[in-house]
Amino acid sequence: MTGRFRVRAAGAEDAEALAELHAGSGLAGAPRDAGEAARLLQTGAAFLLAEDDAGIAGAVRWREEEGVAWFDLLRSLEPWAGAELVRAVGRAAQDRGLRTVRCAAPDTPGMAAYFARLGYLPVGHTRDDAGQRLAVLERRLPLLTVREQRRADAAAIGRLTGMDPWVFEQGARPGWFVAADGERVVGVVHAADAGGGLARVSEPVLEPAYEGRGLEVWMVERAREWAETNGFHTCELAAGPRTLPHRRALEDRLWQLEGGVFRRVLRRLPADGEGDEA
């Protein structure tokens, strides 16, 4: 069951709730009170929280270490909250270009079965500070890419855009790109010739689980690169619900919001009279 919980990063204001959540968990390194939780958050510990309408239902801590994402202090009070947090760690790692996620869990058949359902397999063993034997579990993440459209992507593009897949089954269409999680297409964007050297970039379309993770900007930039290498002097992008939340990131990449449209100048046109021979 997914989609029941909202997952977000914990902030300083969550210290008391985080301590209450871990009270009595017995997890090594878990905060014992709000003060300790606040210190963890203030010193860079990254916690994710799962929430529903009743409040905070679970938490997990994660970090990046030598190109690998590790998580621990997984604690849930409601069914499926823990699984959703583990998936969220995978998404966060993937967004940073990491390909491997690991955790250390009690070396029991029940724990191994739980993580196996989430795609984690044992790769070794370690011991905690108390000497308890732990299994090191690992999941290899598929590569998240934005690439040119292929014939095999036709059905997914049709599903995401509502367009007739037949058009895309005929071959790759210039200016069309997909976001792919491994081989699975999860998003679409395209750049079209609007005449006069202007390329119009569509608002990216993504499956809900991939929205808001920054992929939108990545997709827009891939379409922009295509326009730039194909001789267009300007790109326009509609300022809508899928792009306005990323205004700052787009402006960092030289897109400017003008009259309800993001505009990116790719090359300057000569002013009247410039370049004329004397």
Buried (B, 14 or more C-beta within 10 A) or exposed (E): EEEBBEBBEBEEEBBBBBBBBBEEEEBEEBBEEBEBBBEBBEEEBBBBBBBBEEEBBBBBBBEEEEEBBBBBBBBBBBEBBBBBBBBBBBBBBBBEEBBBBBBBBEBEEEBBEBBEEBBBEBEEEEEBEEEEEBBBBBBEBEEBEBEBBBEEBBEBBBBBBEEEBEEBBEEEBEBBBBBBBEEEBBBBBBBBBBEEBBBBBBBBBBBEBBBEBEBBBBBBBBBBBBBBEEEBBBBBBBBEEBBBEBEEBBEEEEBEBEEEBBBBEBEEEEEEEEEEEE
